[in-house]
Amino acid sequence: MTLHIPFDNSYARLPDRFYARLDPVPVAEPALIALNDDLAQEMGLNPEELRGPDGIAMFAGNLVPPGAAPLAQAYAGHQFGGFSPQLGDGRAILLGEVLSPEGARWDLQLKGSGRTPFSRMGDGRAWVGPVLREYLLSEAMHALGVPTTRALAAVSTGEPVYREGALPGAILTRVAPSHLRVGTFQFFAVRQDEEALRLLADHAIARHYPDAATPADLLRAAVAAQARLVAHWMALGFIHGVMNTDNSHVGGITIDYGPCAFMDDYHPEKVFSSIDQQGRYAYANQPQIAVWNMAQFATCLLPLMGERDAAVEEATEIVHGFADVYEAEWLSRFRAKLGLATARDGDRELIDLLLTRMALGQADFTRTFRGLAEGTARDEFLDRGSYDDWETRWHDRLSAEGRSLSEAQAAMARVNPAIIPRNHRVEEIIAAAVAGDLAPFRQLHAALRTPYDADDTWRAAPYPEQVVRRTFCGT
């Protein structure tokens, strides 16, 4: 045994009804696809050890290292508005929590590691497509400054996974400050288990909001974190795709990259998820859904917040506070995207006018905002005249605060990415990986580490025949 992992498993010290204890299911022939050296070092782990036989065996679920406490977490959740009282980790095992040299706490979880008591009819496995998608998307979001789960490693299993046909199996090692979801609280709220709710609230406060003194403080902090998170998504043209309460993290991080996508051409009603038939989780709906999810979280915390009527009044006020936090964060981010250094009346109208004309002109979201920094935005519009009119207003707004165009553009190049994980590129690298070629994955991953660089290789919007209109969960 060559692995030295500093485990301290606080979640495993909670009562047994919080999880099911079990080991991951071993696989036939594990092989390393990718290892995130920088993240490993940040966690205080040795990348060379992780690349060795024992490291690969751990990532595959074939070896449980000393100090680990493998378990599948229990949770419930609203899925597309319908409540399921028991969901849980159906294809993931939390090996344990790693304490970094700086004292940061990281969950170390294997995703695709076999059946658990929460698998229902699933096989508990993952194929290489969703594994590489989550690896790329989560690390891209991190590079863009978005709070997110991270990808430490990906391994192939040497075993087929059957979806519509046989596909190569893979396992993702995901790390996160925790895996606490709104659905985790719902699991105990629906069972009227107040003791468990109190333990869980204390655990969430310790993990994410140590300055919170009460359950109301926890709710207030979570609402604000969700508001800032979704505003950040919106500023990047990111669509999560499955904002169920079991995918809503109480620490305000992005979790569960299933049918997510970055938009190409902008439209507020854009939907990619193949299972979102009604557009519940469309781009423009994400703020309202986040509020709805926080209302479900508030409902769970009510038994901990004192007398019922007073608790309902306080929780309602806190959830309603989402709007002000979100609006301020949204305006701040979009002002920065336009190179505006100050806040002035009329900024919201200027931003909305651009977005409206982008939708009508079928303008690419990322390329338009990056184009404002590079003087090429006009090329993204079908109706160039509609852009020209808006550009005059924008230049007048810059002049009003005494900022030169060149100064504004330099600032904009630092917040408007040139490179995102475009759907057609992700699908291309998955197809190559299925065929045994991992070079495109490694090339795109390297580019996504520096998303503000002006390298032209990965910037192109898709040709019509390359457009990806539907994305899938992979389960």
C-alpha positions as CSV (number, residue, x, y, z in Angstrom):
1,M,0.0,0.0,0.0
2,T,1.6,3.3,-1.1
3,L,-1.3,5.6,-0.7
4,H,-1.2,8.2,2.1
5,I,-4.5,10.0,2.3
6,P,-5.4,12.2,5.3
7,F,-9.0,11.1,5.9
8,D,-11.2,12.7,8.5
9,N,-14.8,11.4,7.9
10,S,-17.2,13.7,9.6
11,Y,-20.3,12.7,7.6
12,A,-19.6,9.0,8.4
13,R,-19.8,10.0,12.1
14,L,-23.5,11.0,11.7
15,P,-26.1,8.4,12.5
16,D,-26.5,5.4,10.2
17,R,-29.8,6.6,8.8
18,F,-27.9,9.3,6.9
19,Y,-26.3,6.7,4.5
20,A,-25.7,3.1,3.6
21,R,-22.2,1.8,4.3
22,L,-20.8,-0.3,1.5
23,D,-17.7,-0.6,-0.7
24,P,-17.5,0.3,-4.3
25,V,-17.9,-2.6,-6.7
26,P,-14.5,-3.6,-8.3
27,V,-14.0,-3.5,-12.0
28,A,-12.1,-5.7,-14.5
29,E,-9.2,-3.7,-15.9
30,P,-8.9,-0.2,-14.7
31,A,-6.7,2.3,-16.6
32,L,-6.1,6.0,-15.9
33,I,-7.7,8.4,-18.4
34,A,-6.8,11.7,-16.6
35,L,-5.4,12.9,-13.3
36,N,-5.7,16.5,-12.1
37,D,-2.3,17.1,-10.7
38,D,-2.9,20.7,-9.5
39,L,-6.0,19.7,-7.6
40,A,-4.3,16.7,-6.1
41,Q,-1.5,18.9,-4.8
42,E,-4.0,21.4,-3.5
43,M,-5.6,18.6,-1.5
44,G,-2.2,17.6,-0.1
45,L,-2.1,14.3,-2.2
46,N,0.9,13.0,-4.1
47,P,0.1,12.8,-7.9
48,E,2.8,10.2,-8.4
49,E,1.2,8.0,-5.8
50,L,-2.2,8.5,-7.4
51,R,-0.7,7.5,-10.8
52,G,0.6,4.3,-9.4
53,P,-1.2,0.9,-9.2
54,D,-2.8,1.6,-5.8
55,G,-4.0,5.0,-6.9
56,I,-5.6,3.7,-10.0
57,A,-7.1,0.8,-8.1
58,M,-8.7,3.4,-5.6
59,F,-10.1,5.5,-8.4
60,A,-11.7,2.3,-9.9
61,G,-13.1,1.1,-6.6
62,N,-10.9,-1.9,-6.5
63,L,-9.0,-0.7,-3.4
64,V,-10.4,1.0,-0.3
65,P,-7.5,2.9,1.2
66,P,-6.8,3.0,5.0
67,G,-8.9,5.6,6.8
68,A,-11.7,5.6,4.2
69,A,-15.3,5.1,5.3
70,P,-17.2,4.3,2.1
71,L,-20.9,5.1,2.0
72,A,-23.7,6.1,-0.2
73,Q,-25.6,9.2,1.0
74,A,-29.3,9.2,1.4
75,Y,-31.4,12.1,0.0
76,A,-34.8,12.8,-1.5
77,G,-35.8,15.5,-4.0
78,H,-38.2,17.2,-6.3
79,Q,-37.5,16.1,-9.9
80,F,-39.1,18.3,-12.5
81,G,-41.5,19.4,-9.7
82,G,-42.6,15.9,-8.6
83,F,-41.4,14.8,-5.2
84,S,-39.5,11.5,-4.6
85,P,-39.1,10.7,-0.9
86,Q,-36.1,8.5,-1.5
87,L,-33.4,9.0,-4.1
88,G,-29.8,8.8,-2.8
89,D,-26.4,8.0,-4.3
90,G,-27.5,5.3,-6.8
91,R,-24.1,5.2,-8.6
92,A,-21.7,7.0,-6.3
93,I,-19.7,6.1,-3.2
94,L,-18.3,8.7,-0.9
95,L,-14.9,7.2,0.1
96,G,-14.3,9.8,2.8
97,E,-13.2,13.4,3.5
98,V,-9.7,14.6,2.9
99,L,-8.2,17.3,5.0
100,S,-5.7,19.4,3.0
101,P,-2.6,20.9,4.7
102,E,-4.4,24.3,4.8
103,G,-7.3,22.7,6.7
104,A,-9.8,22.6,3.7
105,R,-12.1,19.6,3.8
106,W,-12.8,17.8,0.5
107,D,-15.3,14.9,-0.1
108,L,-13.7,12.2,-2.2
109,Q,-16.4,10.5,-4.2
110,L,-16.4,7.8,-6.9
111,K,-19.1,8.3,-9.5
112,G,-20.1,5.3,-11.5
113,S,-18.8,2.9,-8.9
114,G,-21.6,0.3,-8.9
115,R,-25.0,-0.4,-7.5
116,T,-26.0,0.8,-4.0
117,P,-29.2,0.4,-2.0
118,F,-30.4,3.6,-3.7
119,S,-29.9,2.5,-7.3
120,R,-33.5,1.5,-7.9
121,M,-33.4,0.0,-11.4
122,G,-30.0,1.4,-12.4
123,D,-26.8,-0.4,-12.9
124,G,-24.8,2.1,-10.8
125,R,-22.3,2.5,-13.6
126,A,-21.2,5.3,-15.9
127,W,-19.9,5.2,-19.5
128,V,-17.0,7.3,-20.7
129,G,-19.2,10.0,-22.3
130,P,-20.8,11.5,-19.1
131,V,-17.5,11.0,-17.2
132,L,-15.5,13.1,-19.7
133,R,-18.3,15.6,-20.0
134,E,-18.4,16.2,-16.3
135,Y,-14.6,16.3,-16.1
136,L,-14.4,19.0,-18.8
137,L,-17.4,21.0,-17.7
138,S,-16.6,21.1,-14.0
139,E,-13.0,22.0,-14.6
140,A,-14.0,24.6,-17.1
141,M,-16.4,26.2,-14.6
142,H,-13.6,26.2,-12.0
143,A,-11.3,28.0,-14.4
144,L,-14.1,30.6,-15.0
145,G,-14.3,31.2,-11.3
146,V,-17.7,29.5,-10.7
147,P,-18.1,27.6,-7.4
148,T,-18.3,24.0,-8.5
149,T,-17.5,20.4,-7.7
150,R,-14.1,19.4,-9.2
151,A,-12.7,16.4,-11.1
152,L,-9.7,14.7,-9.6
153,A,-9.4,11.7,-11.9
154,A,-11.1,9.6,-14.5
155,V,-10.5,5.9,-15.2
156,S,-11.7,3.4,-17.7
157,T,-13.0,0.2,-16.2
158,G,-12.4,-2.4,-19.0
159,E,-16.0,-3.3,-18.8
160,P,-18.9,-2.4,-21.1
161,V,-21.9,-0.3,-19.9
162,Y,-25.2,-1.0,-21.6
163,R,-27.4,2.0,-22.5
164,E,-28.8,1.8,-26.1
165,G,-25.9,-0.4,-26.8
166,A,-22.6,-1.4,-25.3
167,L,-20.3,1.5,-24.4
168,P,-16.9,1.7,-22.6
169,G,-17.3,2.0,-18.8
170,A,-15.6,4.7,-16.8
171,I,-15.5,6.2,-13.3
172,L,-15.1,9.8,-12.3
173,T,-13.5,10.8,-9.0
174,R,-15.3,13.9,-7.9
175,V,-14.3,16.2,-5.1
176,A,-16.4,18.9,-3.4
177,P,-16.5,20.8,-0.1
178,S,-19.5,18.6,0.6
179,H,-22.3,16.8,-1.2
180,L,-25.1,18.4,0.9
181,R,-28.2,19.0,-1.2
182,V,-31.6,20.5,-0.5
183,G,-32.7,17.0,-1.1
184,T,-30.6,15.8,1.8
185,F,-32.7,17.9,4.1
186,Q,-35.9,16.9,2.4
187,F,-35.1,13.2,3.1
188,F,-35.4,13.9,6.8
189,A,-38.1,16.6,6.6
190,V,-40.6,14.2,4.9
191,R,-39.9,11.7,7.7
192,Q,-40.4,14.3,10.4
193,D,-37.0,13.5,11.8
194,E,-36.3,16.7,13.6
195,E,-33.2,15.3,15.4
196,A,-31.6,14.4,12.0
197,L,-32.5,17.8,10.6
198,R,-30.8,19.5,13.5
199,L,-27.7,17.3,13.1
200,L,-27.7,18.0,9.4
201,A,-28.1,21.8,9.8
202,D,-25.2,21.8,12.3
203,H,-23.1,19.8,9.8
204,A,-23.9,22.2,7.0
205,I,-23.1,25.2,9.1
206,A,-19.7,23.7,10.1
207,R,-18.9,22.7,6.5
208,H,-20.0,25.9,4.7
209,Y,-21.1,28.8,6.9
210,P,-19.2,28.7,10.2
211,D,-20.4,32.3,11.0
212,A,-24.0,31.2,11.0
213,A,-25.4,30.9,14.5
214,T,-28.9,29.6,13.8
215,P,-30.9,27.7,11.2
216,A,-32.2,31.0,9.9
217,D,-28.7,32.2,9.4
218,L,-28.0,29.0,7.4
219,L,-31.0,29.6,5.2
220,R,-30.0,33.3,4.7
221,A,-26.5,32.3,3.7
222,A,-27.6,29.5,1.4
223,V,-30.2,31.8,-0.4
224,A,-27.5,34.4,-1.0
225,A,-25.0,31.8,-2.2
226,Q,-27.5,30.4,-4.6
227,A,-28.4,33.8,-5.9
228,R,-24.8,34.7,-6.6
229,L,-24.2,31.3,-8.2
230,V,-27.1,31.4,-10.7
231,A,-26.2,35.0,-11.6
232,H,-22.7,33.7,-12.5
233,W,-24.2,31.0,-14.6
234,M,-26.4,33.5,-16.5
235,A,-23.4,35.7,-17.2
236,L,-21.7,32.8,-18.9
237,G,-24.7,31.5,-20.9
238,F,-24.6,28.3,-18.9
239,I,-27.7,26.1,-18.6
240,H,-27.6,23.5,-15.8
241,G,-30.4,21.4,-17.3
242,V,-31.6,19.5,-14.2
243,M,-32.1,22.0,-11.3
244,N,-33.9,19.4,-9.2
245,T,-33.7,19.9,-5.5
246,D,-31.4,16.9,-5.2
247,N,-29.0,18.8,-7.6
248,S,-29.3,22.1,-5.5
249,H,-26.3,22.3,-3.2
250,V,-26.8,24.1,0.1
251,G,-23.2,25.5,-0.1
252,G,-23.9,27.3,-3.3
253,I,-21.8,25.3,-5.7
254,T,-22.6,23.8,-9.1
255,I,-23.2,20.1,-8.7
256,D,-24.2,17.2,-11.0
257,Y,-23.2,18.0,-14.6
258,G,-25.7,15.9,-16.6
259,P,-27.4,17.4,-19.6
260,C,-25.8,20.8,-18.9
261,A,-24.6,23.1,-21.8
262,F,-23.2,26.4,-22.7
263,M,-25.3,28.2,-25.2
264,D,-24.1,28.9,-28.7
265,D,-26.6,31.4,-30.2
266,Y,-28.4,33.3,-27.5
267,H,-32.1,32.8,-26.7
268,P,-33.6,33.2,-23.3
269,E,-35.8,30.1,-23.7
270,K,-33.0,27.8,-24.7
271,V,-33.3,24.2,-23.4
272,F,-30.9,21.4,-24.1
273,S,-31.8,18.6,-21.7
274,S,-33.6,15.7,-23.5
275,I,-35.7,15.1,-20.4
276,D,-36.9,18.7,-20.0
277,Q,-39.9,18.4,-22.3
278,Q,-41.7,21.5,-20.9
279,G,-38.7,23.8,-20.6
280,R,-38.9,24.0,-16.8
281,Y,-35.1,24.5,-16.6
282,A,-34.6,26.8,-19.6
283,Y,-31.9,29.4,-19.4
284,A,-34.3,32.3,-18.4
285,N,-36.1,30.2,-15.8
286,Q,-33.0,29.4,-13.7
287,P,-33.3,32.2,-11.2
288,Q,-37.0,31.4,-10.5
289,I,-36.2,27.7,-10.1
290,A,-33.4,28.6,-7.7
291,V,-35.9,30.6,-5.6
292,W,-38.3,27.6,-5.7
293,N,-35.6,25.3,-4.5
294,M,-34.6,27.6,-1.7
295,A,-38.3,27.7,-0.7
296,Q,-38.2,23.9,-0.3
297,F,-35.0,24.2,1.8
298,A,-36.8,26.8,4.0
299,T,-39.7,24.4,4.5
300,C,-37.3,21.7,5.7
301,L,-35.7,24.1,8.3
302,L,-39.0,25.4,9.7
303,P,-39.1,22.9,12.6
304,L,-35.7,24.2,13.7
305,M,-36.7,27.9,13.6
306,G,-39.0,28.2,16.5
307,E,-42.8,28.9,16.7
308,R,-44.4,28.0,13.5
309,D,-46.0,31.2,12.4
310,A,-43.0,33.3,13.2
311,A,-40.7,30.8,11.5
312,V,-42.8,30.9,8.3
313,E,-42.7,34.7,8.3
314,E,-39.0,34.8,8.8
315,A,-38.3,32.1,6.2
316,T,-40.5,33.8,3.7
317,E,-38.7,37.1,4.1
318,I,-35.3,35.3,3.7
319,V,-36.3,33.5,0.6
320,H,-37.8,36.7,-0.9
321,G,-34.3,38.3,-0.3
322,F,-33.0,36.1,-3.2
323,A,-34.2,38.7,-5.7
324,D,-32.2,41.6,-4.4
325,V,-29.0,39.6,-4.1
326,Y,-29.5,38.1,-7.6
327,E,-30.3,41.4,-9.3
328,A,-27.2,43.1,-7.7
329,E,-24.9,40.2,-8.7
330,W,-26.4,39.9,-12.2
331,L,-26.0,43.7,-12.9
332,S,-22.5,43.6,-11.5
333,R,-21.4,40.8,-13.8
334,F,-23.1,42.1,-16.9
335,R,-21.8,45.6,-16.3
336,A,-18.3,44.1,-16.2
337,K,-19.0,42.2,-19.4
338,L,-19.7,45.6,-21.0
339,G,-16.6,47.2,-19.5
340,L,-18.6,49.5,-17.2
341,A,-16.8,50.4,-14.0
342,T,-19.6,52.3,-12.3
343,A,-23.3,51.7,-11.7
344,R,-25.7,54.2,-13.3
345,D,-29.4,54.4,-14.0
346,G,-30.3,52.8,-17.3
347,D,-27.7,50.1,-17.2
348,R,-30.3,47.4,-16.9
349,E,-32.1,48.7,-20.0
350,L,-28.8,48.8,-21.9
351,I,-28.0,45.2,-21.1
352,D,-31.5,44.0,-21.8
353,L,-31.5,45.8,-25.1
354,L,-28.3,44.0,-26.2
355,L,-29.7,40.6,-25.1
356,T,-32.9,41.2,-26.9
357,R,-31.1,42.1,-30.1
358,M,-28.8,39.1,-29.7
359,A,-31.8,36.8,-29.5
360,L,-33.4,38.4,-32.6
361,G,-30.0,38.4,-34.5
362,Q,-29.1,34.8,-33.5
363,A,-25.9,36.1,-32.1
364,D,-23.5,33.7,-30.3
365,F,-23.5,34.4,-26.6
366,T,-19.8,33.9,-25.9
367,R,-18.5,35.3,-29.1
368,T,-20.6,38.4,-28.9
369,F,-19.4,39.4,-25.4
370,R,-15.8,38.5,-26.3
371,G,-16.2,40.4,-29.6
372,L,-17.1,43.5,-27.6
373,A,-13.6,43.3,-26.1
374,E,-12.0,42.7,-29.5
375,G,-14.1,44.9,-31.8
376,T,-15.7,41.9,-33.7
377,A,-19.1,41.7,-32.0
378,R,-20.9,43.2,-35.0
379,D,-20.0,40.1,-37.1
380,E,-22.2,37.9,-34.8
381,F,-25.5,39.6,-35.8
382,L,-27.7,38.7,-38.7
383,D,-28.9,42.3,-38.7
384,R,-25.8,44.4,-38.3
385,G,-27.8,47.6,-38.1
386,S,-29.5,46.6,-34.9
387,Y,-26.1,46.1,-33.4
388,D,-24.8,49.4,-34.7
389,D,-27.6,51.3,-33.0
390,W,-26.9,49.5,-29.7
391,E,-23.2,50.1,-30.0
392,T,-23.7,53.9,-30.2
393,R,-25.6,53.8,-26.9
394,W,-22.9,51.6,-25.4
395,H,-20.1,54.0,-26.4
396,D,-22.2,57.0,-25.0
397,R,-22.5,55.1,-21.7
398,L,-18.7,54.5,-21.6
399,S,-18.1,58.2,-22.3
400,A,-20.5,59.2,-19.5
401,E,-18.1,57.6,-17.0
402,G,-15.0,58.9,-18.7
403,R,-13.7,55.4,-19.7
404,S,-12.0,55.0,-23.0
405,L,-13.0,52.1,-25.3
406,S,-9.5,50.6,-25.2
407,E,-9.5,50.7,-21.4
408,A,-12.9,49.1,-21.2
409,Q,-12.0,46.4,-23.7
410,A,-8.9,45.5,-21.8
411,A,-11.1,45.0,-18.7
412,M,-13.7,43.1,-20.7
413,A,-11.1,40.6,-22.0
414,R,-10.5,39.5,-18.4
415,V,-14.1,38.6,-17.7
416,N,-15.5,37.5,-21.1
417,P,-14.1,34.1,-22.0
418,A,-12.8,33.3,-25.4
419,I,-13.0,29.5,-24.9
420,I,-15.9,27.5,-23.4
421,P,-16.7,23.7,-23.7
422,R,-19.0,24.0,-26.7
423,N,-21.4,21.2,-27.1
424,H,-20.2,20.1,-30.5
425,R,-16.6,20.0,-29.3
426,V,-17.5,17.9,-26.3
427,E,-19.4,15.5,-28.4
428,E,-16.5,15.2,-30.8
429,I,-14.0,14.4,-28.0
430,I,-16.5,11.8,-26.5
431,A,-16.8,10.1,-29.9
432,A,-13.0,10.1,-30.3
433,A,-12.6,8.6,-26.7
434,V,-15.1,5.8,-27.5
435,A,-13.0,5.0,-30.5
436,G,-9.9,4.9,-28.3
437,D,-8.4,8.3,-29.0
438,L,-8.0,10.5,-25.9
439,A,-5.8,13.2,-27.6
440,P,-8.8,15.5,-28.4
441,F,-10.0,15.3,-24.8
442,R,-6.5,16.3,-23.5
443,Q,-6.3,19.2,-26.0
444,L,-9.6,20.6,-25.1
445,H,-9.0,20.2,-21.4
446,A,-5.7,22.1,-21.7
447,A,-7.4,24.9,-23.6
448,L,-10.2,25.2,-21.0
449,R,-7.7,25.8,-18.2
450,T,-7.0,29.2,-19.7
451,P,-10.4,30.4,-21.0
452,Y,-9.5,34.0,-21.4
453,D,-6.6,33.3,-23.8
454,A,-7.0,34.5,-27.4
455,D,-6.1,31.1,-28.9
456,D,-8.4,30.7,-31.9
457,T,-8.3,26.8,-32.0
458,W,-11.4,26.3,-29.9
459,R,-13.3,29.5,-30.4
460,A,-15.4,28.8,-33.4
461,A,-19.2,28.5,-33.2
462,P,-20.6,25.3,-34.7
463,Y,-21.5,25.1,-38.4
464,P,-25.3,24.3,-38.8
465,E,-24.5,20.6,-39.3
466,Q,-22.5,20.6,-36.0
467,V,-25.1,22.1,-33.8
468,V,-26.0,20.0,-30.8
469,R,-29.6,20.6,-29.8
470,R,-30.1,17.9,-27.1
471,T,-27.9,16.7,-24.2
472,F,-28.5,13.6,-22.1
473,C,-28.0,12.5,-18.5
474,G,-26.0,9.3,-19.3
475,T,-27.8,7.3,-16.6
